[in-house]
Structure formats: C-alpha cells, structure tokens
Amino acid sequence: ADAAFYFAQTVENEEMPLEMMAKLWENGDCRIVALSGYEGQNNPPVIVHGFNTSRKKMIELGVPASCIVKIALDPTLLPSTDAEARGLIPYAEKQGWKKILLVTPPLHQFRAFISTVSVIIRRESDVQVYSTPSKTPFWRTTVVHSATSPRAKRSELLLNEFEKIERYYSGGDLVSAESAALVKEYKTIRKELGAYNKELLKKKEYLFLTKSDTVDKA
C-alpha cells in the first residue's frame, strides 16, 4: 500500500495500533506511515496523545522520521473520526496515493472504515482503503474510548458503536440544506445504509435538513 493511516486513540487504546503501524512498515506493507494530526487532549478521564507523541513512538519502534507524515484534520469540523477521514482522502489524492491501510483497534474498526468510505463516495475518489485492525485487546478491560462515550468494558463499547451507527441511520438521514447536491447526497446515504444493513431500508424513513434556516425559502 502507499500508506498506513493511524486514527488517534485514547491512551488505553493506542498501544496495539501504533505497534501495528510499525510492523506494517517493517514488513514492507506500506511506504508511508501517516498519523492523525490531532493535537491531543488531556482532560481526564479522556487522555489522547497528539501527533508529536505518536510520531516519537513510531521512531522508537524503528520507523524513519522521513517516512512519517502528519495528516491534518478537516478544519471545518470538531476533532473526530469524520474530521480525520475528511482530512485523509484529499491529502491522499494530492499525493497520488491509491491504496491506504486504515489502522485502528478492533473497537474502532467499523466506524473508522465506514467514515472513510463515506468520504470516498462523496468525493467520487478512486482511492482504495483497507480496514486493518490491530491485535484484539482484552475485551473485558474497562477503558475510555472517546469524550462522548462512558467508561466501560471494550465489549460494551463495541456494541455501543454499532448501536450508534444504526441509530443515526434509522432515526433520520441528516443532509445539509446548504448542499448544492441534495439528491446526490441523499442517494449516497441510502447506498451506505444498504451496505450496512439492507433491513434498515425497509423501515419508515424521516429526512431532516440541517441548516435550513440559512437557505432562501424562495
């Protein structure tokens, strides 16, 4: 692959993905080690090491500094998996990357992948991404996964991840009224929904337009 990309993780979840990144480079599975440009957070119990700490760890694990790049998050969004994905794909396109390995702990695997694929679909990009989860950690260990998730066992947080995704889709498709391509975005969301679970397409649907107050009613 052209690169392996690391999504920022809380301190409890970062060790195995970072080791996976180093191993992929060592084995020649990627040319570039791309790290999230998130600057980090130190607001206990949520602690996330930023790019500089991740870069230092990569060098300690044997990855040359010349092979490490920083991927800035989409500045129009708050720090999130979506912001990381929206920063990654445009950068990859500019660099001419065609194949990227997405490295996450298993807990974060599905959401990171679907977020990145969503960006690719919306941009009609030809970049290909491959979900590359790290080794499975202890599922019964209690950890913090994000600022919006409670401290819980990894197994419980994994279930919450799927419930969150299904709730977003079945509760209503969110499309900005500012978009110049509402129909296209709606069809894209429906396509993603069907890829996740075809049964959800059969449910009663509500379509919500966000930022409708910014659009001329005429």
Solvent accessible surface area in square Angstrom, and as a share of the most:
residue,aa,sasa,rsa
1,A,51,0.39
2,D,28,0.15
3,A,0,0.00
4,A,0,0.00
5,F,1,0.00
6,Y,5,0.02
7,F,0,0.00
8,A,22,0.17
9,Q,6,0.03
10,T,4,0.02
11,V,50,0.29
12,E,55,0.25
13,N,7,0.04
14,E,24,0.11
15,E,105,0.47
16,M,64,0.29
17,P,1,0.01
18,L,5,0.03
19,E,77,0.35
20,M,48,0.21
21,M,0,0.00
22,A,8,0.06
23,K,100,0.42
24,L,16,0.08
25,W,68,0.24
26,E,118,0.53
27,N,94,0.48
28,G,61,0.58
29,D,60,0.31
30,C,7,0.04
31,R,137,0.50
32,I,29,0.14
33,V,0,0.00
34,A,0,0.00
35,L,1,0.00
36,S,5,0.03
37,G,7,0.07
38,Y,41,0.16
39,E,119,0.53
40,G,23,0.22
41,Q,51,0.23
42,N,122,0.63
43,N,94,0.48
44,P,97,0.61
45,P,81,0.51
46,V,15,0.09
47,I,55,0.28
48,V,16,0.09
49,H,68,0.30
50,G,12,0.11
51,F,21,0.09
52,N,111,0.57
53,T,61,0.35
54,S,5,0.03
55,R,87,0.32
56,K,130,0.55
57,K,65,0.28
58,M,0,0.00
59,I,72,0.37
60,E,112,0.50
61,L,67,0.34
62,G,48,0.46
63,V,2,0.01
64,P,54,0.34
65,A,46,0.36
66,S,101,0.65
67,C,27,0.16
68,I,16,0.08
69,V,34,0.19
70,K,93,0.39
71,I,2,0.01
72,A,69,0.54
73,L,31,0.15
74,D,26,0.13
75,P,128,0.81
76,T,113,0.66
77,L,61,0.30
78,L,154,0.76
79,P,79,0.50
80,S,50,0.33
81,T,13,0.07
82,D,49,0.25
83,A,0,0.00
84,E,10,0.04
85,A,0,0.00
86,R,91,0.33
87,G,12,0.11
88,L,0,0.00
89,I,0,0.00
90,P,32,0.20
91,Y,61,0.23
92,A,0,0.00
93,E,60,0.27
94,K,173,0.73
95,Q,97,0.43
96,G,45,0.44
97,W,14,0.05
98,K,106,0.45
99,K,93,0.39
100,I,0,0.00
101,L,24,0.12
102,L,3,0.02
103,V,0,0.00
104,T,3,0.02
105,P,4,0.02
106,P,19,0.12
107,L,2,0.01
108,H,6,0.03
109,Q,60,0.27
110,F,63,0.26
111,R,45,0.16
112,A,1,0.00
113,F,69,0.29
114,I,27,0.14
115,S,18,0.12
116,T,0,0.00
117,V,40,0.23
118,S,12,0.08
119,V,10,0.06
120,I,21,0.11
121,I,46,0.24
122,R,87,0.32
123,R,114,0.42
124,E,129,0.58
125,S,21,0.14
126,D,97,0.50
127,V,6,0.03
128,Q,90,0.40
129,V,17,0.09
130,Y,91,0.35
131,S,43,0.28
132,T,21,0.12
133,P,45,0.28
134,S,9,0.06
135,K,156,0.66
136,T,79,0.46
137,P,18,0.12
138,F,165,0.69
139,W,72,0.25
140,R,203,0.74
141,T,57,0.33
142,T,64,0.37
143,V,2,0.01
144,V,3,0.02
145,H,14,0.06
146,S,27,0.18
147,A,73,0.56
148,T,120,0.70
149,S,21,0.14
150,P,88,0.55
151,R,126,0.46
152,A,16,0.12
153,K,84,0.36
154,R,18,0.06
155,S,51,0.33
156,E,83,0.37
157,L,2,0.01
158,L,50,0.25
159,L,107,0.53
160,N,54,0.28
161,E,6,0.03
162,F,72,0.30
163,E,82,0.37
164,K,32,0.14
165,I,9,0.04
166,E,56,0.25
167,R,141,0.52
168,Y,132,0.50
169,Y,36,0.14
170,S,42,0.27
171,G,47,0.45
172,G,6,0.06
173,D,3,0.02
174,L,120,0.60
175,V,3,0.02
176,S,34,0.22
177,A,15,0.12
178,E,98,0.44
179,S,26,0.17
180,A,114,0.89
181,A,42,0.33
182,L,66,0.33
183,V,101,0.58
184,K,93,0.39
185,E,47,0.21
186,Y,64,0.24
187,K,130,0.55
188,T,12,0.07
189,I,10,0.05
190,R,58,0.21
191,K,135,0.57
192,E,11,0.05
193,L,5,0.03
194,G,10,0.10
195,A,89,0.69
196,Y,49,0.19
197,N,52,0.26
198,K,147,0.62
199,E,102,0.46
200,L,7,0.04
201,L,60,0.30
202,K,155,0.66
203,K,107,0.45
204,K,157,0.67
205,E,66,0.30
206,Y,110,0.42
207,L,93,0.46
208,F,102,0.42
209,L,84,0.42
210,T,51,0.30
211,K,113,0.48
212,S,63,0.41
213,D,130,0.67
214,T,83,0.48
215,V,65,0.37
216,D,117,0.60
217,K,209,0.88
218,A,128,0.99
